């Protein structure tokens, strides 16, 4: 089986293994052999909170082009596995692309026979909780019930220019409250966070852990073990501090996977808002201690399910802000050493101060501003990890001397060898042609699409740069009603029909024309035939001495009805001395010999000197049929089948060359 993947974007970055205290493993690049997509482009700004496919439709070409090129292969060969390696710097849209693929495939699978909407069709998984949140997925451990942790091995980002040498003399105190500070050592992180919390003017409290011991009945041993546990670093106690310093309006991270599907995972950043005191349900213990902390996550959607589940507790605590999420105490067990069966169980709030973090802990995170403390211990891999956490170089601050690291070579870096292999051997040429790739001042792009309800998908249409690159957009089955507003900036509606009844049905036609082209547009012919479930529409318009005829025929409509309409449209064009004619639309006639109307359609087109200009080996629907067709009196007219993320019909478009 051939692996299929692709590359896009002008930048290609080196890759380093990011696993702490682990040597490069050459076998890790052997199988399966991934191919590469590089998303290193500046992301677009989002003004609207749109679904994933609408977001990606408004992105740069490097982010938009992969999705529609993936879909034909997946839909045509859904049982064939493929391996794609998506690379790119922080914030370029890797997670957005993955989420878009998931959203489109869910729509596709739900509409397959015998599939139920509640069935799990797509299972996004990631090695860590933070990575899983980015793709709205779950961890490998949770998905498959593994009893071990799998670390994230490969991360892609943009390295700081290797020729750059910087000794930055900065006033750290002036930026310390505006950045995330990264250190190599845990001791430095703890010292920084303690100093930060000590100097903060905000409300402070200390949450002391409640420890218990199991595996022994000796009181002396229990006392010794509990005393020893108090002095352990949190990395040896399941990231549960014995004395957790809490300070409101201060940055923290969640230290455990609390609710990964809800976005609350190990490493989730948040701001502490309020601490609630109470008593634990323990016999003889009536001490008032911090039992709950309310935090505010970066995304409002994070913790949404948890807030709903604990709404009674939130109400009882008097919390009015609907974006504050309660974090409750949890229990985790650990051993003081590997040679003892005695376990210490710690009850504590699963939070850690995060104004400073270790470089390793920052993996999978993206920040606007960071301050990296450089020491002589930082390897090339660690420098790469630290610098690639920031969205742009303008947000990168360095304390210390940056020296050019030893350059990775093919001989000493198996990851680099694999990236070079993917770049040279594993690139997929895009199978689709995009209108914006051929658009210029000397041609006209006309597109037809059975949109399957413009009412449902209008936001997607408005944000789709590929669709908006066309001069003429013809949509069928809009399911529209007269009161609906479907204006698009820089376009004018020149033809529209809607559902006649108050109930939305598979009727409606809408034709947009670029406003700058409007003086050159003339509608020669329009005819719509509706008789029960039989429905056909033919509209002919001229543009720059060419006629474009839009066709729609419902499945039950007779061919003779459409044939008569088409002949009238063609004759009208010829009578107006326009002889170059393109006919495109949803004929609902399978372009294969087995369809009883195939012969009639072909004979009609031949009689009118029209040629089939679409590739007859392609399909125009998700059902592997070719019923959206395109004919022209000019056999050299370029025509293409595109891909849709909303409809089971694919758009078709043609390029008309101005004389």
Secondary structure, 3 states (H helix, E strand, C coil): CCCCCCCCCCCCCCCEECCCCCCCCHHHHCCCCCEEEECCCCCCCCCCCCCHHHHHHCCCHHHHHHHHHHHHHHHHCCCCCCCEEEECCCCCCHHHHHHHHHHHHHHHHHCCCCCCCCCCCCCCEECCHHHHHHCCCEEHHHHHCCCCCCCCCEECCCCCCCCCCEEECCCHHHHCCCCEEEECCHHHHHHHHHHHHHHCCCCEEEEECEEEEECCCCHHHHHHHHHHHHCCCHHHCCCCCCEEEEECCCEEEECCCCEHHHCECCCCEEEEEEEEEECCCCCCCCCCEEEEEEEEECCCCCCHHHHHHCHHHHHHCCCCCCCEEEEEEEEEEECCCCCCCCEEEEEEECEEECCEEECCCCCCCCECCEEEECCCCCCHHHHHHHHCCECCHHHEEEEEEECCCCCCCCCCCHHHHHHHHHHHHCCCCCCCCCHHHHCCCCEEEEEEEECCCHHHHHHHHHHCHHHHCCCEEEEECCCCCCCCCCCCCCEEEEEEECCCCCCCCCCCEEEEEEHHHHHHEEEEEEEEEEECCEEEEEEEEEECCCEEEEEEECCCCCHHHHHHHHHHHHHHHHHCCCCCEEEEEECCCCCCCCCCCHHHHHHHHHHCCCEECCCCCCCCECCCCCCEEEEECCCCCEEEECCCCCCCECCEEEEEECC
